[in-house]
Amino acid sequence: MRSIADQLGKEVVSCLKQENENGEFERKVAIQHLGLQESPYFAKKVVITTLDTFVLNFFKAPVKEFSRVLDERGTHFDFPRAQIYSAFVIFDEFHLFSKLGTGTEDAKAVSKSLTSVLSAIKSLCLAGVPVIVMTATMPSIMKKLLVKKLGEYGITIIEKIYSKGDDQAFEEDRRSRTINFHKIQRDTVPELCERFLREGKKVLCTFNTVRDAVYCFNELKHLDPFLIHGKLPEGIRKKRVDEISSGENMEENTPNLAVTTQVVESGVNLSFDVLITASCPADRLMQRSGRVAREKGAHLGEVYIVEDSKYASFGPYNQSICKKTLDLVIEKQQINRDIIDEVYSGESIEVDRSLWEVLSWLDNFVLLDSANVDRALEFYKGFTDSFGIVTGFMESKVPSAERREFAVGLSEAEAKRVLKLRKKVVRENEIINLDKDESCLRTLLGAPSLSLELQLQGYEGIALDEFDPEIGYVWLED
């Protein structure tokens, strides 16, 4: 998530500032992702990035020269790879890389993201690069896959889990803390929010889709809620992340009432008294619950899980997994790793075997270059599950220099639906109407990957109808 990278980058810089007042080390820290490009070739001492950017740079598709990759021209792929291979690599929030708890009732969850990151870890470890994998909510079946795949190459994993007695002060603080879990109906949310705010409590409402979050935001507008989600224009999204990370402590950063999507689950250092959340898988619920009574000295937190799904849909998550989570948490009045494992008992997770082999070849064979990467990207539609984000530009902002400040990221499916209806693409400062170019439109809509096809044809993205930048783009969202 970009929000995690942004937040962590600020925290790293803040720590370095405290120890080095001259700012010498601050200039050596970079945040690198689609919305913030401070070191495309990973050339700083500390680089905080997203999985998509890391994987592309590692497997010979440097993001700075991506158009050259698609044109099968030469690139300087060895430079970012050399930076990675000579670094200390940390994969944080590792649970986000699997597809457990999402999608349909498939017997096996096959994840491109998990395949790619495991392949990268295997290559790094075999080269002697130190690697750390971190998460507080790793399902056991995911950990077993990690151990199994790396063990096939003789790689040993040293596991460090918090043990009782490691930190007496922390444990004392935890023992004094109670979190209660409740099951509610969606139509009670406005009343609950008003009541808790009157009592001086801070409230977080988290939903599984942008549509549901915006619906709730509009319901609560009279309470002046703080809204953040993945479909906010880039400039506004960054501004709001700054708002909740600029203070000296959690109390100062935490808004009285926030309405969000999953972007608040990880990396955002906030502490609320109450969480109201749509039903979600156990590992996601544990992350969301971690935003409650988080600050030292906070002793009581309340978590309300919405049972019905009309305006609190399951979104990308598996409905049966969400319901199983809800039943277990309400019954046991807690959320922990044991419940995560119980929820996912009977599930299985695998790597994409053919993608695993192809990535190994790309990494190992010197003669495999941009042409081979291009073909692999096209065949697999990217190396991660979130690959293929299409940039959508608000049409009225395209001619201006600030057009990217009003851009939002769309999934391939969303972008194709919009393109089919509006038939407009963007090239630099120009809107191009494909209404009379049916051949080009059919090629774009029929392409295995719209994002790749747009770049091949020299387009920056597609044109969107007008929307309120302060609320974000929600039209046509599932």
Secondary structure, 3 states (H helix, E strand, C coil): CHHHHHHHHHHHHHHHHHHCCCCCCHHHEEEEECCEECCCCCCCCEEEECHHHHHHHHCCCCHHHHHHHHCCCCCCCHHHHHHHHCCCEEECCHHHHCCCCECCCCCCEECHHHHHHHHHHHHHHHCCCCEEECCCCCCHHHHHHHHHHHHCCCCCCCCCCCCCCCCHHHHHHHHCCEEEEEEECHHHHHHHHHHHHHCCCCEEEECCCHHHHHHHHHHCHHHCCEEECCCCCHHHHHHHHHHCCCCCCHHHHCCCEEEECHHHCCCCCCCECEEEEECCCHHHHHHHHCCECCCCCCCEEEEEEECCCCCCCCCCECHHHHHHHHHHHHHHCCCCHHHHHHHCCCCCEECCHHHHHHHHHHHHCCCCCHHHHHHHHHHHCCCCCCCCCEEEEEHHHCCCCCHHHHEEEECHHHHHHHHHHHCEEEECCEEEECCCCHHHHHHHHHCCCHHHHHHHCCCCEEEECCCCCCCCCCCCCC
